[in-house]
Amino acid sequence: MTPGRGRARRRRRVVALSPRDQARVARGQNPEDLARPDYEHDALSGPVEGLDAPAPGGAGSNDARLRRDVPPHWG
């Protein structure tokens, strides 16, 4: 509490919004549409693209390594 005022002092938060988020807030929506996840643009759910993308099932993939390095007692 602030002396002499009798009530707690409110703290302000400074938030920098992009122009896109400012437009959403002006329409009454959440910034970056926080109400639902964006599965179309999720980094882990889409197909891998680019030059560094490993070929699925290729010699360098994790599946191939796991098949190659099976312990003897797992037969």
PyMOL Python script that loads the backbone (N, CA, C, O; Angstrom):
from pymol import cmd

cmd.read_pdbstr("""\
ATOM      1  N   MET A   1       0.831  -1.182   0.000  1.00  0.00           N
ATOM      2  CA  MET A   1       0.000   0.000   0.000  1.00  0.00           C
ATOM      3  C   MET A   1       0.871   1.239   0.000  1.00  0.00           C
ATOM      4  O   MET A   1       1.943   1.264   0.604  1.00  0.00           O
ATOM      5  N   THR A   2       0.415   2.225  -0.659  1.00  0.00           N
ATOM      6  CA  THR A   2       1.126   3.487  -0.715  1.00  0.00           C
ATOM      7  C   THR A   2       0.723   4.329   0.494  1.00  0.00           C
ATOM      8  O   THR A   2      -0.466   4.480   0.773  1.00  0.00           O
ATOM      9  N   PRO A   3       1.706   4.879   1.215  1.00  0.00           N
ATOM     10  CA  PRO A   3       1.359   5.681   2.391  1.00  0.00           C
ATOM     11  C   PRO A   3       0.486   6.874   2.012  1.00  0.00           C
ATOM     12  O   PRO A   3       0.768   7.582   1.046  1.00  0.00           O
ATOM     13  N   GLY A   4      -0.572   7.085   2.784  1.00  0.00           N
ATOM     14  CA  GLY A   4      -1.425   8.241   2.564  1.00  0.00           C
ATOM     15  C   GLY A   4      -2.536   8.030   1.554  1.00  0.00           C
ATOM     16  O   GLY A   4      -3.477   8.824   1.520  1.00  0.00           O
ATOM     17  N   ARG A   5      -2.471   7.016   0.747  1.00  0.00           N
ATOM     18  CA  ARG A   5      -3.504   6.798  -0.267  1.00  0.00           C
ATOM     19  C   ARG A   5      -4.534   5.761   0.177  1.00  0.00           C
ATOM     20  O   ARG A   5      -5.697   5.845  -0.217  1.00  0.00           O
ATOM     21  N   GLY A   6      -4.130   4.795   0.983  1.00  0.00           N
ATOM     22  CA  GLY A   6      -5.064   3.818   1.500  1.00  0.00           C
ATOM     23  C   GLY A   6      -5.401   2.676   0.562  1.00  0.00           C
ATOM     24  O   GLY A   6      -6.272   1.871   0.891  1.00  0.00           O
ATOM     25  N   ARG A   7      -4.763   2.568  -0.577  1.00  0.00           N
ATOM     26  CA  ARG A   7      -5.023   1.425  -1.452  1.00  0.00           C
ATOM     27  C   ARG A   7      -3.740   1.014  -2.166  1.00  0.00           C
ATOM     28  O   ARG A   7      -2.786   1.786  -2.258  1.00  0.00           O
ATOM     29  N   ALA A   8      -3.738  -0.190  -2.657  1.00  0.00           N
ATOM     30  CA  ALA A   8      -2.541  -0.734  -3.300  1.00  0.00           C
ATOM     31  C   ALA A   8      -2.296  -0.043  -4.639  1.00  0.00           C
ATOM     32  O   ALA A   8      -3.234   0.344  -5.336  1.00  0.00           O
ATOM     33  N   ARG A   9      -1.065   0.099  -4.971  1.00  0.00           N
ATOM     34  CA  ARG A   9      -0.671   0.728  -6.230  1.00  0.00           C
ATOM     35  C   ARG A   9      -0.740  -0.307  -7.347  1.00  0.00           C
ATOM     36  O   ARG A   9      -0.207  -1.408  -7.210  1.00  0.00           O
ATOM     37  N   ARG A  10      -1.379   0.036  -8.423  1.00  0.00           N
ATOM     38  CA  ARG A  10      -1.471  -0.877  -9.567  1.00  0.00           C
ATOM     39  C   ARG A  10      -0.220  -0.768 -10.412  1.00  0.00           C
ATOM     40  O   ARG A  10       0.316   0.318 -10.630  1.00  0.00           O
ATOM     41  N   ARG A  11       0.224  -1.899 -10.876  1.00  0.00           N
ATOM     42  CA  ARG A  11       1.393  -1.923 -11.756  1.00  0.00           C
ATOM     43  C   ARG A  11       0.932  -2.086 -13.190  1.00  0.00           C
ATOM     44  O   ARG A  11       0.013  -2.852 -13.481  1.00  0.00           O
ATOM     45  N   ARG A  12       1.570  -1.370 -14.066  1.00  0.00           N
ATOM     46  CA  ARG A  12       1.247  -1.475 -15.479  1.00  0.00           C
ATOM     47  C   ARG A  12       2.239  -2.404 -16.152  1.00  0.00           C
ATOM     48  O   ARG A  12       3.421  -2.436 -15.809  1.00  0.00           O
ATOM     49  N   ARG A  13       1.743  -3.143 -17.098  1.00  0.00           N
ATOM     50  CA  ARG A  13       2.612  -3.987 -17.919  1.00  0.00           C
ATOM     51  C   ARG A  13       2.727  -3.347 -19.294  1.00  0.00           C
ATOM     52  O   ARG A  13       1.737  -2.909 -19.880  1.00  0.00           O
ATOM     53  N   VAL A  14       3.930  -3.305 -19.786  1.00  0.00           N
ATOM     54  CA  VAL A  14       4.158  -2.763 -21.118  1.00  0.00           C
ATOM     55  C   VAL A  14       4.213  -3.936 -22.080  1.00  0.00           C
ATOM     56  O   VAL A  14       5.032  -4.842 -21.923  1.00  0.00           O
ATOM     57  N   VAL A  15       3.347  -3.915 -23.065  1.00  0.00           N
ATOM     58  CA  VAL A  15       3.279  -4.995 -24.038  1.00  0.00           C
ATOM     59  C   VAL A  15       3.397  -4.381 -25.423  1.00  0.00           C
ATOM     60  O   VAL A  15       2.659  -3.460 -25.771  1.00  0.00           O
ATOM     61  N   ALA A  16       4.329  -4.900 -26.207  1.00  0.00           N
ATOM     62  CA  ALA A  16       4.483  -4.439 -27.589  1.00  0.00           C
ATOM     63  C   ALA A  16       3.701  -5.388 -28.491  1.00  0.00           C
ATOM     64  O   ALA A  16       3.987  -6.584 -28.538  1.00  0.00           O
ATOM     65  N   LEU A  17       2.722  -4.855 -29.200  1.00  0.00           N
ATOM     66  CA  LEU A  17       1.912  -5.666 -30.095  1.00  0.00           C
ATOM     67  C   LEU A  17       2.267  -5.355 -31.539  1.00  0.00           C
ATOM     68  O   LEU A  17       2.505  -4.204 -31.906  1.00  0.00           O
ATOM     69  N   SER A  18       2.297  -6.397 -32.345  1.00  0.00           N
ATOM     70  CA  SER A  18       2.517  -6.205 -33.772  1.00  0.00           C
ATOM     71  C   SER A  18       1.265  -5.565 -34.371  1.00  0.00           C
ATOM     72  O   SER A  18       0.199  -5.608 -33.756  1.00  0.00           O
ATOM     73  N   PRO A  19       1.378  -4.977 -35.556  1.00  0.00           N
ATOM     74  CA  PRO A  19       0.186  -4.395 -36.193  1.00  0.00           C
ATOM     75  C   PRO A  19      -0.938  -5.421 -36.367  1.00  0.00           C
ATOM     76  O   PRO A  19      -2.116  -5.085 -36.242  1.00  0.00           O
ATOM     77  N   ARG A  20      -0.573  -6.658 -36.651  1.00  0.00           N
ATOM     78  CA  ARG A  20      -1.568  -7.724 -36.805  1.00  0.00           C
ATOM     79  C   ARG A  20      -2.302  -7.974 -35.485  1.00  0.00           C
ATOM     80  O   ARG A  20      -3.525  -8.114 -35.465  1.00  0.00           O
ATOM     81  N   ASP A  21      -1.539  -8.028 -34.373  1.00  0.00           N
ATOM     82  CA  ASP A  21      -2.151  -8.238 -33.064  1.00  0.00           C
ATOM     83  C   ASP A  21      -2.976  -7.028 -32.636  1.00  0.00           C
ATOM     84  O   ASP A  21      -4.014  -7.190 -31.994  1.00  0.00           O
ATOM     85  N   GLN A  22      -2.535  -5.820 -32.978  1.00  0.00           N
ATOM     86  CA  GLN A  22      -3.310  -4.624 -32.644  1.00  0.00           C
ATOM     87  C   GLN A  22      -4.676  -4.664 -33.322  1.00  0.00           C
ATOM     88  O   GLN A  22      -5.681  -4.272 -32.729  1.00  0.00           O
ATOM     89  N   ALA A  23      -4.707  -5.141 -34.567  1.00  0.00           N
ATOM     90  CA  ALA A  23      -5.980  -5.251 -35.284  1.00  0.00           C
ATOM     91  C   ALA A  23      -6.874  -6.292 -34.622  1.00  0.00           C
ATOM     92  O   ALA A  23      -8.084  -6.094 -34.520  1.00  0.00           O
ATOM     93  N   ARG A  24      -6.290  -7.400 -34.171  1.00  0.00           N
ATOM     94  CA  ARG A  24      -7.083  -8.429 -33.488  1.00  0.00           C
ATOM     95  C   ARG A  24      -7.654  -7.906 -32.178  1.00  0.00           C
ATOM     96  O   ARG A  24      -8.819  -8.155 -31.869  1.00  0.00           O
ATOM     97  N   VAL A  25      -6.852  -7.186 -31.407  1.00  0.00           N
ATOM     98  CA  VAL A  25      -7.323  -6.631 -30.133  1.00  0.00           C
ATOM     99  C   VAL A  25      -8.429  -5.613 -30.389  1.00  0.00           C
ATOM    100  O   VAL A  25      -9.397  -5.548 -29.631  1.00  0.00           O
ATOM    101  N   ALA A  26      -8.294  -4.816 -31.451  1.00  0.00           N
ATOM    102  CA  ALA A  26      -9.323  -3.830 -31.782  1.00  0.00           C
ATOM    103  C   ALA A  26     -10.648  -4.507 -32.136  1.00  0.00           C
ATOM    104  O   ALA A  26     -11.716  -3.945 -31.891  1.00  0.00           O
ATOM    105  N   ARG A  27     -10.584  -5.724 -32.718  1.00  0.00           N
ATOM    106  CA  ARG A  27     -11.802  -6.475 -33.041  1.00  0.00           C
ATOM    107  C   ARG A  27     -12.323  -7.272 -31.848  1.00  0.00           C
ATOM    108  O   ARG A  27     -13.374  -7.905 -31.941  1.00  0.00           O
ATOM    109  N   GLY A  28     -11.593  -7.247 -30.718  1.00  0.00           N
ATOM    110  CA  GLY A  28     -12.020  -7.977 -29.525  1.00  0.00           C
ATOM    111  C   GLY A  28     -11.511  -9.399 -29.468  1.00  0.00           C
ATOM    112  O   GLY A  28     -11.980 -10.184 -28.643  1.00  0.00           O
ATOM    113  N   GLN A  29     -10.549  -9.759 -30.335  1.00  0.00           N
ATOM    114  CA  GLN A  29      -9.994 -11.110 -30.347  1.00  0.00           C
ATOM    115  C   GLN A  29      -8.718 -11.153 -29.523  1.00  0.00           C
ATOM    116  O   GLN A  29      -8.144 -10.117 -29.187  1.00  0.00           O
ATOM    117  N   ASN A  30      -8.282 -12.363 -29.201  1.00  0.00           N
ATOM    118  CA  ASN A  30      -7.016 -12.541 -28.494  1.00  0.00           C
ATOM    119  C   ASN A  30      -5.853 -12.327 -29.453  1.00  0.00           C
ATOM    120  O   ASN A  30      -5.954 -12.683 -30.627  1.00  0.00           O
ATOM    121  N   PRO A  31      -4.753 -11.753 -28.979  1.00  0.00           N
ATOM    122  CA  PRO A  31      -3.570 -11.642 -29.829  1.00  0.00           C
ATOM    123  C   PRO A  31      -3.063 -13.026 -30.220  1.00  0.00           C
ATOM    124  O   PRO A  31      -3.032 -13.940 -29.396  1.00  0.00           O
ATOM    125  N   GLU A  32      -2.674 -13.169 -31.455  1.00  0.00           N
ATOM    126  CA  GLU A  32      -2.156 -14.426 -32.002  1.00  0.00           C
ATOM    127  C   GLU A  32      -3.122 -15.582 -31.803  1.00  0.00           C
ATOM    128  O   GLU A  32      -2.704 -16.740 -31.801  1.00  0.00           O
ATOM    129  N   ASP A  33      -4.391 -15.294 -31.636  1.00  0.00           N
ATOM    130  CA  ASP A  33      -5.437 -16.302 -31.524  1.00  0.00           C
ATOM    131  C   ASP A  33      -5.065 -17.375 -30.507  1.00  0.00           C
ATOM    132  O   ASP A  33      -4.974 -18.559 -30.833  1.00  0.00           O
ATOM    133  N   LEU A  34      -4.853 -16.937 -29.271  1.00  0.00           N
ATOM    134  CA  LEU A  34      -4.429 -17.842 -28.211  1.00  0.00           C
ATOM    135  C   LEU A  34      -5.516 -18.827 -27.799  1.00  0.00           C
ATOM    136  O   LEU A  34      -5.238 -19.767 -27.055  1.00  0.00           O
ATOM    137  N   ALA A  35      -6.731 -18.637 -28.260  1.00  0.00           N
ATOM    138  CA  ALA A  35      -7.824 -19.509 -27.845  1.00  0.00           C
ATOM    139  C   ALA A  35      -7.688 -20.917 -28.409  1.00  0.00           C
ATOM    140  O   ALA A  35      -8.175 -21.867 -27.796  1.00  0.00           O
ATOM    141  N   ARG A  36      -7.047 -21.075 -29.544  1.00  0.00           N
ATOM    142  CA  ARG A  36      -6.902 -22.416 -30.124  1.00  0.00           C
ATOM    143  C   ARG A  36      -5.522 -22.548 -30.760  1.00  0.00           C
ATOM    144  O   ARG A  36      -4.988 -21.573 -31.289  1.00  0.00           O
ATOM    145  N   PRO A  37      -4.941 -23.752 -30.711  1.00  0.00           N
ATOM    146  CA  PRO A  37      -3.624 -23.951 -31.310  1.00  0.00           C
ATOM    147  C   PRO A  37      -3.703 -23.929 -32.836  1.00  0.00           C
ATOM    148  O   PRO A  37      -4.744 -24.218 -33.425  1.00  0.00           O
ATOM    149  N   ASP A  38      -2.608 -23.588 -33.443  1.00  0.00           N
ATOM    150  CA  ASP A  38      -2.521 -23.524 -34.897  1.00  0.00           C
ATOM    151  C   ASP A  38      -1.837 -24.796 -35.389  1.00  0.00           C
ATOM    152  O   ASP A  38      -0.618 -24.832 -35.551  1.00  0.00           O
ATOM    153  N   TYR A  39      -2.632 -25.840 -35.626  1.00  0.00           N
ATOM    154  CA  TYR A  39      -2.060 -27.118 -36.027  1.00  0.00           C
ATOM    155  C   TYR A  39      -1.540 -27.096 -37.458  1.00  0.00           C
ATOM    156  O   TYR A  39      -0.680 -27.902 -37.813  1.00  0.00           O
ATOM    157  N   GLU A  40      -2.048 -26.188 -38.285  1.00  0.00           N
ATOM    158  CA  GLU A  40      -1.589 -26.129 -39.669  1.00  0.00           C
ATOM    159  C   GLU A  40      -0.159 -25.626 -39.775  1.00  0.00           C
ATOM    160  O   GLU A  40       0.557 -25.989 -40.707  1.00  0.00           O
ATOM    161  N   HIS A  41       0.266 -24.789 -38.826  1.00  0.00           N
ATOM    162  CA  HIS A  41       1.596 -24.209 -38.900  1.00  0.00           C
ATOM    163  C   HIS A  41       2.486 -24.654 -37.754  1.00  0.00           C
ATOM    164  O   HIS A  41       3.514 -24.029 -37.495  1.00  0.00           O
ATOM    165  N   ASP A  42       2.109 -25.725 -37.063  1.00  0.00           N
ATOM    166  CA  ASP A  42       2.914 -26.238 -35.963  1.00  0.00           C
ATOM    167  C   ASP A  42       4.197 -26.837 -36.531  1.00  0.00           C
ATOM    168  O   ASP A  42       4.162 -27.555 -37.530  1.00  0.00           O
ATOM    169  N   ALA A  43       5.306 -26.548 -35.907  1.00  0.00           N
ATOM    170  CA  ALA A  43       6.600 -26.993 -36.418  1.00  0.00           C
ATOM    171  C   ALA A  43       6.734 -28.506 -36.425  1.00  0.00           C
ATOM    172  O   ALA A  43       7.465 -29.047 -37.255  1.00  0.00           O
ATOM    173  N   LEU A  44       6.059 -29.197 -35.536  1.00  0.00           N
ATOM    174  CA  LEU A  44       6.231 -30.644 -35.437  1.00  0.00           C
ATOM    175  C   LEU A  44       5.163 -31.437 -36.178  1.00  0.00           C
ATOM    176  O   LEU A  44       5.310 -32.653 -36.308  1.00  0.00           O
ATOM    177  N   SER A  45       4.109 -30.819 -36.665  1.00  0.00           N
ATOM    178  CA  SER A  45       3.030 -31.584 -37.270  1.00  0.00           C
ATOM    179  C   SER A  45       3.060 -31.593 -38.791  1.00  0.00           C
ATOM    180  O   SER A  45       2.410 -32.438 -39.406  1.00  0.00           O
ATOM    181  N   GLY A  46       3.782 -30.695 -39.406  1.00  0.00           N
ATOM    182  CA  GLY A  46       3.778 -30.610 -40.855  1.00  0.00           C
ATOM    183  C   GLY A  46       4.868 -31.451 -41.497  1.00  0.00           C
ATOM    184  O   GLY A  46       5.743 -31.979 -40.811  1.00  0.00           O
ATOM    185  N   PRO A  47       4.809 -31.573 -42.808  1.00  0.00           N
ATOM    186  CA  PRO A  47       5.867 -32.312 -43.500  1.00  0.00           C
ATOM    187  C   PRO A  47       7.183 -31.542 -43.441  1.00  0.00           C
ATOM    188  O   PRO A  47       7.201 -30.312 -43.472  1.00  0.00           O
ATOM    189  N   VAL A  48       8.264 -32.276 -43.357  1.00  0.00           N
ATOM    190  CA  VAL A  48       9.587 -31.656 -43.289  1.00  0.00           C
ATOM    191  C   VAL A  48      10.005 -31.280 -44.702  1.00  0.00           C
ATOM    192  O   VAL A  48       9.892 -32.081 -45.629  1.00  0.00           O
ATOM    193  N   GLU A  49      10.482 -30.067 -44.854  1.00  0.00           N
ATOM    194  CA  GLU A  49      10.911 -29.606 -46.166  1.00  0.00           C
ATOM    195  C   GLU A  49      12.303 -29.018 -46.070  1.00  0.00           C
ATOM    196  O   GLU A  49      12.786 -28.712 -44.980  1.00  0.00           O
ATOM    197  N   GLY A  50      12.936 -28.862 -47.201  1.00  0.00           N
ATOM    198  CA  GLY A  50      14.243 -28.235 -47.238  1.00  0.00           C
ATOM    199  C   GLY A  50      15.346 -29.237 -47.534  1.00  0.00           C
ATOM    200  O   GLY A  50      15.105 -30.438 -47.654  1.00  0.00           O
ATOM    201  N   LEU A  51      16.548 -28.721 -47.647  1.00  0.00           N
ATOM    202  CA  LEU A  51      17.683 -29.564 -48.001  1.00  0.00           C
ATOM    203  C   LEU A  51      18.140 -30.457 -46.855  1.00  0.00           C
ATOM    204  O   LEU A  51      18.734 -31.509 -47.095  1.00  0.00           O
ATOM    205  N   ASP A  52      17.873 -30.056 -45.613  1.00  0.00           N
ATOM    206  CA  ASP A  52      18.330 -30.832 -44.467  1.00  0.00           C
ATOM    207  C   ASP A  52      17.356 -31.929 -44.064  1.00  0.00           C
ATOM    208  O   ASP A  52      17.611 -32.641 -43.092  1.00  0.00           O
ATOM    209  N   ALA A  53      16.263 -32.084 -44.770  1.00  0.00           N
ATOM    210  CA  ALA A  53      15.260 -33.076 -44.395  1.00  0.00           C
ATOM    211  C   ALA A  53      15.773 -34.480 -44.699  1.00  0.00           C
ATOM    212  O   ALA A  53      16.130 -34.768 -45.842  1.00  0.00           O
ATOM    213  N   PRO A  54      15.816 -35.358 -43.698  1.00  0.00           N
ATOM    214  CA  PRO A  54      16.265 -36.726 -43.958  1.00  0.00           C
ATOM    215  C   PRO A  54      15.181 -37.507 -44.694  1.00  0.00           C
ATOM    216  O   PRO A  54      13.989 -37.258 -44.514  1.00  0.00           O
ATOM    217  N   ALA A  55      15.607 -38.441 -45.516  1.00  0.00           N
ATOM    218  CA  ALA A  55      14.656 -39.304 -46.203  1.00  0.00           C
ATOM    219  C   ALA A  55      14.080 -40.285 -45.190  1.00  0.00           C
ATOM    220  O   ALA A  55      14.843 -40.909 -44.454  1.00  0.00           O
ATOM    221  N   PRO A  56      12.757 -40.442 -45.128  1.00  0.00           N
ATOM    222  CA  PRO A  56      12.187 -41.354 -44.146  1.00  0.00           C
ATOM    223  C   PRO A  56      12.648 -42.783 -44.398  1.00  0.00           C
ATOM    224  O   PRO A  56      12.583 -43.272 -45.525  1.00  0.00           O
ATOM    225  N   GLY A  57      13.109 -43.442 -43.358  1.00  0.00           N
ATOM    226  CA  GLY A  57      13.575 -44.817 -43.473  1.00  0.00           C
ATOM    227  C   GLY A  57      14.943 -44.953 -44.099  1.00  0.00           C
ATOM    228  O   GLY A  57      15.397 -46.072 -44.336  1.00  0.00           O
ATOM    229  N   GLY A  58      15.617 -43.847 -44.374  1.00  0.00           N
ATOM    230  CA  GLY A  58      16.942 -43.913 -44.976  1.00  0.00           C
ATOM    231  C   GLY A  58      17.985 -44.392 -43.989  1.00  0.00           C
ATOM    232  O   GLY A  58      17.686 -44.593 -42.812  1.00  0.00           O
ATOM    233  N   ALA A  59      19.202 -44.575 -44.461  1.00  0.00           N
ATOM    234  CA  ALA A  59      20.274 -45.107 -43.617  1.00  0.00           C
ATOM    235  C   ALA A  59      20.598 -44.177 -42.453  1.00  0.00           C
ATOM    236  O   ALA A  59      21.064 -44.640 -41.412  1.00  0.00           O
ATOM    237  N   GLY A  60      20.361 -42.882 -42.607  1.00  0.00           N
ATOM    238  CA  GLY A  60      20.675 -41.944 -41.540  1.00  0.00           C
ATOM    239  C   GLY A  60      19.523 -41.686 -40.588  1.00  0.00           C
ATOM    240  O   GLY A  60      19.662 -40.898 -39.653  1.00  0.00           O
ATOM    241  N   SER A  61      18.385 -42.335 -40.808  1.00  0.00           N
ATOM    242  CA  SER A  61      17.234 -42.050 -39.956  1.00  0.00           C
ATOM    243  C   SER A  61      17.354 -42.766 -38.618  1.00  0.00           C
ATOM    244  O   SER A  61      18.102 -43.734 -38.484  1.00  0.00           O
ATOM    245  N   ASN A  62      16.628 -42.292 -37.657  1.00  0.00           N
ATOM    246  CA  ASN A  62      16.642 -42.893 -36.326  1.00  0.00           C
ATOM    247  C   ASN A  62      16.053 -44.300 -36.365  1.00  0.00           C
ATOM    248  O   ASN A  62      16.523 -45.174 -35.636  1.00  0.00           O
ATOM    249  N   ASP A  63      15.033 -44.544 -37.198  1.00  0.00           N
ATOM    250  CA  ASP A  63      14.447 -45.883 -37.292  1.00  0.00           C
ATOM    251  C   ASP A  63      15.467 -46.895 -37.783  1.00  0.00           C
ATOM    252  O   ASP A  63      15.551 -48.008 -37.263  1.00  0.00           O
ATOM    253  N   ALA A  64      16.243 -46.504 -38.789  1.00  0.00           N
ATOM    254  CA  ALA A  64      17.262 -47.422 -39.303  1.00  0.00           C
ATOM    255  C   ALA A  64      18.311 -47.707 -38.240  1.00  0.00           C
ATOM    256  O   ALA A  64      18.775 -48.840 -38.113  1.00  0.00           O
ATOM    257  N   ARG A  65      18.688 -46.692 -37.477  1.00  0.00           N
ATOM    258  CA  ARG A  65      19.671 -46.909 -36.411  1.00  0.00           C
ATOM    259  C   ARG A  65      19.119 -47.836 -35.343  1.00  0.00           C
ATOM    260  O   ARG A  65      19.835 -48.708 -34.853  1.00  0.00           O
ATOM    261  N   LEU A  66      17.864 -47.661 -34.978  1.00  0.00           N
ATOM    262  CA  LEU A  66      17.269 -48.524 -33.960  1.00  0.00           C
ATOM    263  C   LEU A  66      17.161 -49.967 -34.436  1.00  0.00           C
ATOM    264  O   LEU A  66      17.371 -50.889 -33.648  1.00  0.00           O
ATOM    265  N   ARG A  67      16.840 -50.179 -35.702  1.00  0.00           N
ATOM    266  CA  ARG A  67      16.778 -51.553 -36.233  1.00  0.00           C
ATOM    267  C   ARG A  67      18.157 -52.188 -36.288  1.00  0.00           C
ATOM    268  O   ARG A  67      18.299 -53.394 -36.083  1.00  0.00           O
ATOM    269  N   ARG A  68      19.169 -51.382 -36.563  1.00  0.00           N
ATOM    270  CA  ARG A  68      20.533 -51.880 -36.682  1.00  0.00           C
ATOM    271  C   ARG A  68      21.134 -52.193 -35.315  1.00  0.00           C
ATOM    272  O   ARG A  68      21.900 -53.147 -35.183  1.00  0.00           O
ATOM    273  N   ASP A  69      20.795 -51.400 -34.293  1.00  0.00           N
ATOM    274  CA  ASP A  69      21.414 -51.534 -32.977  1.00  0.00           C
ATOM    275  C   ASP A  69      20.529 -52.269 -31.979  1.00  0.00           C
ATOM    276  O   ASP A  69      20.482 -51.894 -30.807  1.00  0.00           O
ATOM    277  N   VAL A  70      19.825 -53.311 -32.424  1.00  0.00           N
ATOM    278  CA  VAL A  70      18.962 -54.074 -31.526  1.00  0.00           C
ATOM    279  C   VAL A  70      19.837 -54.948 -30.633  1.00  0.00           C
ATOM    280  O   VAL A  70      20.693 -55.675 -31.138  1.00  0.00           O
ATOM    281  N   PRO A  71      19.639 -54.893 -29.310  1.00  0.00           N
ATOM    282  CA  PRO A  71      20.418 -55.752 -28.417  1.00  0.00           C
ATOM    283  C   PRO A  71      20.155 -57.232 -28.714  1.00  0.00           C
ATOM    284  O   PRO A  71      19.053 -57.582 -29.136  1.00  0.00           O
ATOM    285  N   PRO A  72      21.153 -58.116 -28.501  1.00  0.00           N
ATOM    286  CA  PRO A  72      21.007 -59.534 -28.850  1.00  0.00           C
ATOM    287  C   PRO A  72      19.857 -60.223 -28.106  1.00  0.00           C
ATOM    288  O   PRO A  72      19.227 -61.125 -28.658  1.00  0.00           O
ATOM    289  N   HIS A  73      19.579 -59.822 -26.886  1.00  0.00           N
ATOM    290  CA  HIS A  73      18.524 -60.497 -26.133  1.00  0.00           C
ATOM    291  C   HIS A  73      17.120 -60.103 -26.599  1.00  0.00           C
ATOM    292  O   HIS A  73      16.136 -60.665 -26.118  1.00  0.00           O
ATOM    293  N   TRP A  74      17.015 -59.155 -27.519  1.00  0.00           N
ATOM    294  CA  TRP A  74      15.706 -58.782 -28.048  1.00  0.00           C
ATOM    295  C   TRP A  74      15.378 -59.571 -29.317  1.00  0.00           C
ATOM    296  O   TRP A  74      14.270 -59.477 -29.845  1.00  0.00           O
ATOM    297  N   GLY A  75      16.331 -60.335 -29.791  1.00  0.00           N
ATOM    298  CA  GLY A  75      16.164 -61.267 -30.885  1.00  0.00           C
ATOM    299  C   GLY A  75      15.748 -60.716 -32.144  1.00  0.00           C
ATOM    300  O   GLY A  75      15.587 -61.453 -33.117  1.00  0.00           O
TER     301      GLY A  75
END
""", "prot")
cmd.dss("prot")
cmd.show_as("cartoon", "prot")
cmd.util.cbc("prot")
cmd.orient("prot")
